[in-house]
Amino acid sequence: QVQLVESGGGLVQPGDSLRLSCVASGIPSRIVVMGWYRQAPGNKRELVARLIINGGRTNYADSVKGRFTISGDNAKSTVYLQMNSLKPDDTSVYYCNFQPLGKDYWGQGIQVTVSS
């Protein structure tokens, strides 16, 4: 049974930092891509950042470039999202995503709220 468990969310003030973690278990094949997405109420789920394991290339949404950093430990099936200089617009439910070839696995989502 595949499980993705996220941690590290919460309520912070503008300008603060958070580090999200996601640990996967039970994925039966090699991970190709790890990523983070987010979805705010009334909005579509959007890509925040992703890491292509083979070669280490990363992609970021324009809104988070320079503030967020994705990293991963493939041996531990863990992906991280370091979020700095958080803004109220970053408030959302964040989902981790693991992609082996031909599959797509999602975490249950974790709330990040940025408010003064």
C-alpha positions as CSV (number, residue, x, y, z in Angstrom):
1,Q,0.0,0.0,0.0
2,V,1.4,3.4,-1.0
3,Q,1.5,6.1,1.6
4,L,2.7,9.7,1.3
5,V,2.9,11.5,4.6
6,E,3.4,15.3,4.7
7,S,4.6,17.3,7.7
8,G,5.8,20.8,8.5
9,G,2.8,23.0,7.7
10,G,1.2,25.5,10.0
11,L,0.4,29.1,10.7
12,V,3.2,31.7,10.2
13,Q,3.5,35.4,9.7
14,P,4.5,37.1,6.5
15,G,8.3,36.9,6.0
16,D,8.6,33.7,8.0
17,S,9.9,30.4,6.8
18,L,8.6,26.8,6.8
19,R,10.0,23.5,5.7
20,L,7.6,20.9,4.4
21,S,8.6,17.2,4.3
22,C,6.9,14.3,2.6
23,V,7.9,10.7,3.1
24,A,6.7,8.0,0.8
25,S,6.4,4.3,1.5
26,G,5.3,1.3,-0.5
27,I,6.0,2.8,-4.0
28,P,6.9,-0.3,-6.0
29,S,9.1,1.3,-8.7
30,R,11.8,3.8,-9.2
31,I,10.8,7.5,-8.6
32,V,11.3,9.7,-11.6
33,V,9.9,13.0,-10.4
34,M,9.2,14.4,-7.0
35,G,7.1,17.5,-6.6
36,W,5.0,19.9,-4.6
37,Y,1.6,21.3,-5.7
38,R,-0.8,23.6,-3.9
39,Q,-4.5,24.4,-4.1
40,A,-6.3,27.3,-2.5
41,P,-10.1,27.4,-2.1
42,G,-11.8,28.0,-5.4
43,N,-8.5,27.6,-7.3
44,K,-7.1,24.7,-9.4
45,R,-4.2,22.7,-8.1
46,E,-1.0,24.3,-9.3
47,L,2.6,23.2,-9.5
48,V,4.9,24.8,-7.0
49,A,8.1,23.0,-7.6
50,R,9.3,19.7,-9.0
51,L,12.6,17.8,-9.0
52,I,13.6,15.4,-11.8
53,I,15.6,12.7,-10.1
54,N,17.8,11.8,-13.0
55,G,20.0,14.9,-13.4
56,G,18.6,16.9,-10.5
57,R,16.8,19.5,-12.6
58,T,14.2,21.6,-10.8
59,N,11.3,23.6,-12.0
60,Y,9.5,26.3,-10.0
61,A,6.3,28.3,-10.4
62,D,7.2,32.0,-11.2
63,S,5.5,33.1,-8.0
64,V,7.9,31.2,-5.8
65,K,11.2,31.5,-7.6
66,G,13.9,32.7,-5.4
67,R,12.0,32.0,-2.3
68,F,11.2,28.2,-2.3
69,T,13.7,25.4,-2.8
70,I,12.8,21.8,-3.5
71,S,15.2,19.0,-2.6
72,G,14.9,15.2,-2.3
73,D,16.5,12.1,-1.0
74,N,15.6,9.3,-3.3
75,A,17.1,6.7,-1.1
76,K,14.7,7.7,1.7
77,S,11.8,8.4,-0.7
78,T,11.6,11.9,0.9
79,V,11.0,15.3,-0.7
80,Y,11.3,18.7,1.0
81,L,10.2,22.1,0.3
82,Q,12.0,25.0,2.0
83,M,9.8,28.0,1.9
84,N,11.3,31.4,2.8
85,S,9.9,34.9,2.7
86,L,6.4,33.6,2.9
87,K,3.5,35.8,1.7
88,P,-0.2,35.7,2.4
89,D,-0.7,34.5,-1.2
90,D,1.2,31.4,-0.3
91,T,-1.7,30.3,1.9
92,S,-2.9,27.0,0.5
93,V,-3.1,23.3,1.0
94,Y,0.2,21.8,-0.2
95,Y,0.4,18.3,-1.7
96,C,3.5,16.3,-2.4
97,N,3.6,14.2,-5.5
98,F,5.8,11.2,-6.5
99,Q,5.9,9.9,-10.0
100,P,7.4,6.6,-10.9
101,L,7.1,5.8,-14.6
102,G,3.4,5.7,-15.6
103,K,2.1,6.4,-12.1
104,D,1.1,9.4,-10.0
105,Y,0.9,9.3,-6.2
106,W,-0.3,12.1,-3.9
107,G,-0.1,13.0,-0.3
108,Q,-3.2,13.9,1.7
109,G,-2.3,17.6,1.8
110,I,-1.1,19.9,4.5
111,Q,-2.3,23.4,5.3
112,V,0.1,26.4,5.2
113,T,-1.4,29.7,6.3
114,V,0.5,32.9,6.1
115,S,-1.2,35.7,8.1
116,S,-0.4,38.5,10.4
